[in-house]
Every structure is written in C-alpha cells, then in structure tokens.
C-alpha cells in the first residue's frame, strides 16, 4: 500500500458512508496519500429518451446539488486533514464509472462499501 499515493473512495449517500469515510480517514492518517478522490455515481434510470432530453438541464442541476452534498459530507471527516481531496459526481454504470476514474487518476487504492 506504500505505492498507493492516489485513492478513490466511493460514496453512495447511505448509512455505510459513515464507516467508509471513517476508515478512509484512519488509513490516510497512516499512509498519507497524495490525493483522495471521493466519487458518487448516479445510476442512469430507465427514463424514456424524450424525457431525458427534455429535462437535461434538471439533471445537470441535480448533479451539482449532489456534488455539494458530497463535499459537505466529506468535509465533516477531512476538515483537519492535510491531504488534498477532490469530489466527483457522474451518472452512468457505477462499476464502469469508478474504473474510468481509477484509470484516469492512476489510483492505487479503491475503498468501497459492499452491497447485496
């Protein structure tokens, strides 16, 4: 884990976020990563194409709101931390979006919760 200088931490706005953020803070105090990327992926829903096009502006506004919510949640745990972090929000297939971020950021560690 010493070579894991950039991390990706997934957040889904459920009760498990508390444990994930607490664990990420604990690990970061030991391993001192260069940067932590927190990410929330909004699943694409089965909305008909007509409505997706019609409400595209609303979708963008919701993603901005989700980013502010994510930043607020992360800052509760990482206010006194000297490790820089970045918050990412996107929509699509969660697994694929996380992999894309890992590749783009050259991340060496991914912290994610486990769901059924």
N, C-alpha and C positions, 0 to 999 in steps of 0.2 A: 504494500500500500504506500510505500515511500515515494514511488514514482507517480502516484495519483495526485497530481497537482491541480487538476480541474475536475470538479464534481458536478453531477446532475442529481437533483433531488426532486422527486415527483410529489405533487400536492394535488389532492382531489376534492378539497373542501368537505371532508367527512371527519368523523371523530378520530380517525387514525393519524391525522395530520399532526396532532399534538405530540404523539410518540415519535413520528418521523422527524419533526423539527427538533425535538429534544435530543434525539440520537445524533442528528447531523451536527448540532451544536457541540455535543460532547466529543464526537470524533474530530471535529475541526479544531477543538482546543488541544488535542493531542497531535494530530498530523499536520496542522497548519497548511491547508491547501492554498493555492494561489488565487483561486476564484471558485465560487459556488453558483451554479445556475439552478434556480428554482423554476419548475415548469408545471403548468396546469394545461391539460389538453381538453378542450370542449369537444365532445363527440358530435360528429355530423349526424343529424337526425334524418328521418325519412320524410322530410317535408317536400312536397312537390316542387319541381323546379320553378314554376310560376311564382310561388310564394317566396322562395329563396331569392329570386331576382328582385321581387317587389320590396322585400324587407332587408335588402343587403345593408343599407345604412344602419338599420336597427341592430343587425348582427355585429357590425363594427363597434357600435356604441356599447353593446353588451360585453364584447371582448375587452374594451377599455376599462369598463367597470370591473370586470373580473381581474384585470391586472392590478388595479388599485387595491382590490380586496386581497390579492395575493401578497402585494408589497406590505400591506398593513399587517397581515398575519406573520410574515417572515420577520418584520422589524420588531415584533414582540419578543422574539428569541435572539435576534442578532443585533441588538442595539449597541451593546458594549463590545462587540466583536470587531477586531481589526481586519477581518477577512472580507474582501470585497465580494459582493454578490450581485446577481442580475436576475430579474424576474421575466419569464417568458410565458406568453399565453398564445395558444394557437388552437385551431379546430381541425379535426380530421380523425384518423385512426390513431388512438393513443399509442400503441406499441410502435407504429411506424414513425410518428412524430418524435417520440423520445429517442429512437435510434438515429433519426436525422440530426437531432440536437447533439447527441453524443459524438457523432462523426464530425459534425461542423465545428464543435468546440474541442475536439480531441480529448474528450473526458476519459479519465482513468477509473472513475468510480461512479456507480449509479446507486442511489438509495431510493427504494420504492416500497410501498406497502403491499400487502398480499390480500387479495380479494378472492372470493369464491367465483 
